Amino acid sequence: MGIIGDGLDRAAQRAFTRPIPKSAGAQMRFLVRQLKGTRAVARQLGVSQRTVERYVRDQIRRPRPDLAQRLADAVRSRWQPRVRAQARHQAATATGIVIDTRARFGFTAAPGTTDDARIRHLTLALPPAHAARLFDAQDAGAGEQQLRDLAAEALGEVYFCDGGRRAHGLEVELTDIEHLDFEL
């Protein structure tokens, strides 16, 4: 994924009510239950089926660093799907989402205004409608550029246009993202 897609995923993961399993054996057992077999887990992680079976029986306790990262990512992506969905639904319908970013913002506006892009650090609460659009686009498989355009549009409307009270017709472009974090 990209910066924005990963940020949305991290925000949903902060809603977890229990921590993910810590040991490699417990993580493998969780994946075997989720994927319904050691062959599917082995295929996803890029290891042999026998290796997965040895982790399940705790015959191997410490995975290589690259396998440990793939394993943790696979578990994290499947952990508590209902809790994640509930948090996303709450943000999309009631509470909205908070975005904290440091990026370069450029503008397309009426003649006589400055359109020089510059770095800004913004922390804004986006209304539920914008959160819903971001989540719907992510669920539909939108690319990083589409998510970036939606985030720029949301930031432009909330911050620069102040909900339609000023800067009519302003289009915001979001580039050179240095930092981006979402909070549900």
Backbone bond lengths (Angstrom), bond angles and torsions (degrees), N, CA, C in turn:
res aa  C-N    CA-C-N  psi(-1)  N-CA   C-N-CA  omega(-1)  CA-C   N-CA-C  phi
1 M - - - 1.446 - - 1.507 109.76 -
2 G 1.305 115.06 -173.88 1.448 119.95 179.81 1.509 111.36 -112.72
3 I 1.290 115.47 -168.86 1.466 121.64 -176.24 1.525 111.16 -61.76
4 I 1.316 116.42 -47.03 1.466 119.74 -175.65 1.527 110.79 -73.74
5 G 1.315 117.79 -44.04 1.466 120.48 178.14 1.515 111.91 -60.29
6 D 1.330 116.36 -43.93 1.468 120.11 177.48 1.527 111.16 -64.73
7 G 1.327 117.00 -38.08 1.460 120.78 178.49 1.519 112.10 -63.16
8 L 1.329 116.49 -41.10 1.467 120.14 177.14 1.530 110.73 -64.99
9 D 1.329 116.55 -39.79 1.470 120.16 178.11 1.526 111.25 -64.95
10 R 1.330 117.48 -43.62 1.468 120.70 178.99 1.527 111.00 -62.07
11 A 1.330 116.99 -38.36 1.462 120.36 179.47 1.526 110.53 -64.03
12 A 1.325 117.06 -41.91 1.466 120.44 178.71 1.525 110.52 -67.30
13 Q 1.333 117.87 -34.15 1.460 120.97 -179.33 1.520 111.92 -70.02
14 R 1.320 118.33 -23.91 1.463 120.25 177.79 1.524 111.92 -69.34
15 A 1.326 116.89 -13.12 1.456 121.30 179.19 1.528 112.25 -84.37
16 F 1.331 117.85 -4.15 1.463 120.44 -178.76 1.514 110.02 -55.87
17 T 1.324 115.03 141.75 1.457 120.10 179.17 1.523 112.16 -95.13
18 R 1.339 116.79 -16.68 1.464 121.62 177.31 1.520 108.26 -132.57
19 P 1.315 117.92 148.58 1.464 119.38 176.98 1.527 110.99 -73.39
20 I 1.330 115.98 153.77 1.467 119.41 177.51 1.531 108.46 -69.43
21 P 1.326 117.88 157.10 1.469 120.01 178.63 1.531 111.00 -57.11
22 K 1.317 116.95 142.35 1.463 120.92 -175.41 1.523 113.58 -91.68
23 S 1.309 117.92 -41.40 1.466 119.56 -175.61 1.528 110.20 -79.56
24 A 1.322 115.11 154.43 1.465 120.76 179.87 1.527 110.69 -64.32
25 G 1.318 117.30 -37.82 1.458 120.61 179.27 1.527 111.66 -63.91
26 A 1.317 116.69 -44.58 1.467 120.30 179.48 1.531 110.49 -65.90
27 Q 1.324 117.40 -38.47 1.464 120.72 177.40 1.527 110.76 -64.18
28 M 1.333 116.88 -43.64 1.466 120.48 178.58 1.523 111.00 -63.91
29 R 1.334 117.60 -43.33 1.461 119.80 178.90 1.527 111.14 -61.29
30 F 1.331 116.27 -39.28 1.467 119.98 177.02 1.532 110.56 -62.05
31 L 1.326 116.85 -46.26 1.463 119.88 179.85 1.525 112.01 -64.74
32 V 1.319 117.28 -38.00 1.467 120.22 178.69 1.525 109.82 -62.87
33 R 1.330 117.24 -40.57 1.468 120.17 176.80 1.530 111.22 -65.52
34 Q 1.330 116.33 -41.99 1.463 120.16 -177.82 1.526 112.37 -68.84
35 L 1.326 116.83 -43.67 1.462 121.27 -175.88 1.531 112.57 -92.34
36 K 1.312 115.98 -1.78 1.469 123.11 175.16 1.528 113.40 60.83
37 G 1.323 115.32 47.00 1.454 118.59 173.59 1.515 113.24 148.29
38 T 1.333 114.24 155.41 1.462 119.69 -177.64 1.521 111.83 -75.72
39 R 1.335 117.70 -27.88 1.463 120.22 -178.80 1.538 111.00 -64.93
40 A 1.326 117.08 -43.24 1.462 121.03 179.84 1.530 110.94 -65.78
41 V 1.327 116.72 -38.95 1.469 120.55 178.18 1.518 109.80 -65.30
42 A 1.323 116.82 -44.63 1.464 120.84 179.63 1.522 110.74 -60.63
43 R 1.316 116.81 -42.80 1.465 120.57 179.41 1.526 110.84 -63.31
44 Q 1.325 117.50 -42.46 1.453 120.44 -178.58 1.531 112.26 -67.97
45 L 1.319 116.88 -38.63 1.465 120.36 -176.72 1.524 113.24 -87.46
46 G 1.324 117.07 -13.77 1.459 120.07 179.45 1.516 113.26 77.65
47 V 1.322 116.63 33.99 1.467 121.60 177.10 1.531 107.47 -127.42
48 S 1.327 116.43 174.82 1.461 119.84 179.52 1.530 110.20 -78.94
49 Q 1.323 114.47 158.19 1.456 120.37 178.01 1.527 109.79 -63.79
50 R 1.293 117.21 -35.87 1.464 121.84 179.02 1.530 110.88 -63.38
51 T 1.324 116.70 -38.37 1.472 120.44 177.97 1.523 110.28 -63.01
52 V 1.317 117.10 -43.25 1.465 120.62 177.67 1.524 110.36 -61.07
53 E 1.319 117.48 -43.72 1.461 121.09 179.31 1.530 111.49 -61.71
54 R 1.321 116.57 -37.41 1.468 119.60 179.18 1.531 111.21 -68.47
55 Y 1.335 118.03 -36.12 1.469 120.47 175.37 1.527 110.61 -67.28
56 V 1.331 117.29 -39.80 1.460 121.41 -179.25 1.523 110.52 -61.64
57 R 1.332 117.27 -37.66 1.473 121.73 179.84 1.532 112.58 -87.19
58 D 1.315 117.34 5.30 1.474 123.52 -178.68 1.515 112.39 60.99
59 Q 1.320 117.29 30.08 1.463 120.54 173.83 1.531 109.86 -80.31
60 I 1.305 116.49 -26.60 1.469 121.91 172.09 1.521 105.32 -117.23
61 R 1.311 116.10 132.29 1.464 119.32 -176.35 1.525 113.80 -112.40
62 R 1.321 117.43 -28.75 1.466 120.49 -175.72 1.517 110.71 -120.58
63 P 1.322 117.06 109.93 1.465 118.94 178.49 1.530 111.32 -78.70
64 R 1.333 114.76 161.15 1.468 120.03 172.95 1.530 108.21 -60.25
65 P 1.328 118.06 154.54 1.471 119.87 -177.25 1.536 113.85 -56.74
66 D 1.343 117.36 -40.89 1.464 118.39 -179.45 1.527 111.48 -68.02
67 L 1.330 117.38 -39.52 1.459 120.87 177.17 1.526 110.48 -68.70
68 A 1.318 117.53 -37.92 1.466 120.72 178.61 1.529 110.26 -60.52
69 Q 1.327 117.02 -40.64 1.462 120.69 179.31 1.525 111.48 -67.94
70 R 1.338 117.37 -44.28 1.470 120.57 178.19 1.522 110.89 -62.88
71 L 1.321 116.16 -40.01 1.459 121.60 179.76 1.528 110.70 -64.48
72 A 1.317 117.30 -48.52 1.468 120.92 179.64 1.534 111.09 -62.70
73 D 1.329 117.66 -40.10 1.465 120.83 178.32 1.523 111.58 -64.32
74 A 1.341 116.63 -41.52 1.465 120.33 179.66 1.525 111.08 -64.91
75 V 1.329 116.95 -41.23 1.467 120.59 179.01 1.522 109.68 -67.33
76 R 1.327 117.24 -46.10 1.456 122.05 -178.11 1.530 111.59 -60.22
77 S 1.330 117.08 -36.67 1.465 119.70 -178.49 1.529 112.49 -71.44
78 R 1.340 117.76 -19.72 1.460 120.97 -179.26 1.528 113.56 -109.26
79 W 1.308 117.99 -3.09 1.458 121.85 -173.57 1.527 110.46 -76.51
80 Q 1.306 117.41 131.49 1.458 126.70 175.74 1.534 113.27 45.31
81 P 1.315 118.07 64.80 1.461 119.97 -177.78 1.536 113.49 -65.74
82 R 1.320 117.43 -32.97 1.465 119.07 179.52 1.523 111.80 -70.82
83 V 1.331 117.19 -37.94 1.463 120.66 177.57 1.529 109.47 -64.44
84 R 1.321 116.12 -43.57 1.471 121.21 178.18 1.530 110.84 -61.86
85 A 1.333 116.33 -45.53 1.471 120.18 -179.65 1.529 111.09 -64.35
86 Q 1.312 116.96 -39.09 1.461 120.89 179.04 1.528 110.75 -64.75
87 A 1.323 117.87 -42.42 1.464 121.24 179.05 1.524 110.76 -64.71
88 R 1.324 117.17 -41.83 1.467 120.70 178.32 1.526 110.82 -65.24
89 H 1.335 117.24 -41.04 1.467 120.72 178.89 1.530 110.30 -64.02
90 Q 1.312 116.94 -42.20 1.468 121.20 178.90 1.523 110.34 -60.92
91 A 1.332 117.04 -43.75 1.464 120.54 179.61 1.526 111.61 -67.35
92 A 1.320 117.02 -36.27 1.466 120.87 -176.94 1.527 113.05 -78.20
93 T 1.325 117.74 -19.24 1.464 119.25 -176.62 1.521 114.16 -113.95
94 A 1.334 118.24 -26.40 1.461 118.32 -172.48 1.521 114.81 -130.53
95 T 1.315 117.43 -53.37 1.465 119.12 -168.66 1.514 114.83 -93.95
96 G 1.308 118.48 -24.12 1.465 120.22 -176.00 1.510 110.59 81.73
97 I 1.320 114.69 -166.07 1.458 121.00 -175.82 1.525 108.37 -140.17
98 V 1.316 116.49 144.29 1.462 121.59 177.35 1.523 107.80 -101.93
99 I 1.315 115.94 130.66 1.457 121.15 178.33 1.526 108.36 -116.06
100 D 1.310 115.20 132.42 1.463 122.27 176.41 1.521 106.18 -122.08
101 T 1.316 116.74 116.42 1.461 119.63 -176.54 1.516 111.76 -142.50
102 R 1.302 114.10 150.44 1.454 122.42 169.56 1.516 104.49 -125.94
103 A 1.343 115.01 111.29 1.458 120.09 -174.06 1.523 109.46 -154.24
104 R 1.308 114.38 172.05 1.460 121.18 177.10 1.529 107.40 -92.70
105 F 1.341 114.74 125.37 1.457 121.50 178.49 1.512 109.33 -110.40
106 G 1.324 115.62 127.79 1.454 121.94 174.83 1.517 108.12 -116.66
107 F 1.333 116.71 161.57 1.455 120.53 -173.35 1.517 111.18 -134.25
108 T 1.311 114.95 149.91 1.451 122.66 166.42 1.516 104.27 -122.44
109 A 1.343 116.39 114.21 1.457 120.01 -173.03 1.526 110.04 -140.24
110 A 1.314 114.53 -173.56 1.460 121.38 179.88 1.530 110.32 -63.69
111 P 1.338 117.83 154.62 1.473 120.34 178.19 1.523 111.12 -58.55
112 G 1.313 115.59 147.22 1.457 121.41 179.24 1.512 113.86 92.15
113 T 1.322 117.92 -1.27 1.457 120.55 177.49 1.518 108.86 -108.20
114 T 1.299 116.02 157.67 1.456 120.05 -179.97 1.518 110.15 -80.10
115 D 1.317 116.52 136.51 1.450 119.86 177.73 1.525 111.14 -121.91
116 D 1.325 116.59 19.75 1.454 121.01 178.01 1.533 109.09 -70.62
117 A 1.308 114.65 126.17 1.462 119.56 178.94 1.523 109.34 -72.14
118 R 1.325 116.33 141.75 1.460 119.98 176.80 1.518 109.88 -148.00
119 I 1.317 114.15 158.33 1.467 121.62 -179.25 1.527 108.85 -75.36
120 R 1.329 115.04 132.33 1.466 121.06 175.69 1.523 108.27 -135.74
121 H 1.313 115.06 148.57 1.464 121.17 173.11 1.523 106.72 -111.01
122 L 1.322 116.42 114.39 1.458 121.90 -177.36 1.524 110.39 -121.92
123 T 1.318 115.73 138.79 1.454 122.80 169.83 1.515 105.94 -128.66
124 L 1.341 115.46 109.69 1.461 120.28 -173.78 1.520 110.99 -133.22
125 A 1.316 115.13 149.07 1.456 121.42 172.00 1.523 107.40 -92.83
126 L 1.316 116.35 117.93 1.454 121.18 178.13 1.517 109.04 -91.24
127 P 1.325 117.90 140.00 1.465 120.56 179.03 1.527 111.94 -64.12
128 P 1.323 117.13 162.44 1.464 120.74 -178.36 1.533 113.93 -56.76
129 A 1.315 118.15 -32.29 1.470 120.11 -178.84 1.524 111.04 -61.91
130 H 1.317 117.30 -40.52 1.469 120.46 178.68 1.520 111.14 -70.54
131 A 1.326 116.78 -38.05 1.469 119.87 176.66 1.522 109.91 -63.02
132 A 1.319 117.36 -41.55 1.460 121.16 179.48 1.525 110.93 -62.80
133 R 1.329 117.10 -41.69 1.465 120.20 179.16 1.528 111.14 -63.80
134 L 1.328 117.13 -40.65 1.473 120.43 178.17 1.527 111.03 -64.80
135 F 1.331 117.01 -46.37 1.461 120.16 -179.48 1.528 111.72 -65.94
136 D 1.332 117.03 -41.58 1.470 120.27 178.97 1.520 111.36 -62.96
137 A 1.321 116.64 -41.84 1.467 120.23 178.60 1.527 110.33 -64.91
138 Q 1.319 117.34 -41.75 1.460 120.57 178.99 1.523 110.70 -63.84
139 D 1.329 117.34 -42.47 1.464 121.33 179.13 1.525 111.68 -65.92
140 A 1.326 116.86 -30.83 1.463 121.21 179.97 1.522 111.77 -80.24
141 G 1.326 117.30 -2.96 1.461 120.89 177.56 1.515 113.59 86.34
142 A 1.316 117.20 27.53 1.463 120.83 179.55 1.528 110.14 -63.47
143 G 1.309 115.49 147.47 1.455 121.08 178.58 1.511 111.76 -77.39
144 E 1.313 114.83 173.67 1.467 120.75 -178.63 1.523 111.47 -60.38
145 Q 1.329 117.51 -40.32 1.465 120.05 -178.29 1.523 111.43 -65.51
146 Q 1.316 117.95 -38.31 1.464 120.62 177.93 1.524 110.98 -66.18
147 L 1.319 116.88 -42.30 1.466 120.30 177.18 1.526 110.75 -64.74
148 R 1.319 116.27 -38.53 1.466 120.74 178.48 1.530 109.99 -64.58
149 D 1.332 117.33 -40.97 1.467 120.97 178.63 1.528 111.20 -64.64
150 L 1.334 116.67 -40.89 1.467 120.17 177.68 1.528 111.45 -64.60
151 A 1.322 116.67 -42.15 1.469 120.34 178.32 1.527 110.24 -64.74
152 A 1.333 117.68 -41.16 1.463 121.12 178.70 1.525 110.53 -64.15
153 E 1.319 116.64 -41.66 1.465 120.55 178.20 1.532 110.70 -62.38
154 A 1.334 116.51 -43.30 1.465 120.87 179.64 1.525 110.81 -64.52
155 L 1.326 117.28 -45.80 1.464 120.39 178.68 1.521 110.82 -64.20
156 G 1.323 116.83 -39.00 1.461 120.29 178.78 1.516 111.67 -63.22
157 E 1.319 116.63 -43.29 1.459 119.51 -178.57 1.524 112.21 -69.07
158 V 1.335 116.47 -42.82 1.467 120.12 -175.68 1.529 111.68 -76.86
159 Y 1.315 117.82 -45.92 1.468 120.67 -172.92 1.528 112.79 -92.13
160 F 1.315 116.59 -55.67 1.451 119.59 -172.21 1.532 112.85 -79.19
161 C 1.320 117.73 -38.14 1.471 120.92 -179.73 1.522 112.35 -94.32
162 D 1.308 117.51 -7.88 1.459 123.88 177.68 1.526 111.26 51.74
163 G 1.331 115.21 48.51 1.458 120.29 176.73 1.523 113.40 68.74
164 G 1.326 118.18 26.34 1.462 121.89 178.38 1.514 114.48 94.84
165 R 1.327 118.59 4.52 1.466 121.10 -178.52 1.526 113.42 -85.93
166 R 1.337 117.32 -16.33 1.465 119.56 179.57 1.522 109.33 -153.27
167 A 1.313 115.76 171.16 1.472 123.95 175.86 1.527 111.80 51.70
168 H 1.326 116.47 53.67 1.462 121.37 179.86 1.521 110.24 -64.00
169 G 1.325 116.36 138.39 1.458 121.27 177.66 1.517 114.15 79.63
170 L 1.314 117.95 9.08 1.461 121.52 179.95 1.523 110.01 -77.16
171 E 1.320 116.36 130.52 1.464 121.49 174.72 1.514 107.73 -114.69
172 V 1.308 116.39 128.42 1.455 122.55 -175.39 1.522 109.52 -104.01
173 E 1.316 115.41 138.18 1.456 121.73 176.25 1.519 108.18 -117.19
174 L 1.312 116.41 130.57 1.464 123.23 -176.98 1.532 108.49 -108.39
175 T 1.328 116.88 116.01 1.463 121.32 179.91 1.525 109.66 -136.39
176 D 1.303 115.80 172.07 1.474 122.78 175.14 1.529 112.20 47.02
177 I 1.317 116.48 56.56 1.467 120.49 -179.29 1.519 108.80 -71.99
178 E 1.318 115.88 118.78 1.466 121.52 176.70 1.528 110.85 -90.77
179 H 1.309 115.80 -35.51 1.465 121.86 -176.66 1.516 107.79 -149.98
180 L 1.326 117.08 138.94 1.452 121.20 176.38 1.519 108.51 -151.90
181 D 1.321 116.51 128.75 1.453 121.31 179.75 1.518 108.78 -145.28
182 F 1.319 116.30 139.69 1.448 122.42 177.24 1.513 109.13 -113.38
183 E 1.311 116.50 151.06 1.462 122.99 175.23 1.517 108.28 -135.75
184 L 1.333 116.77 126.32 1.472 120.27 179.59 1.501 110.58 -84.34
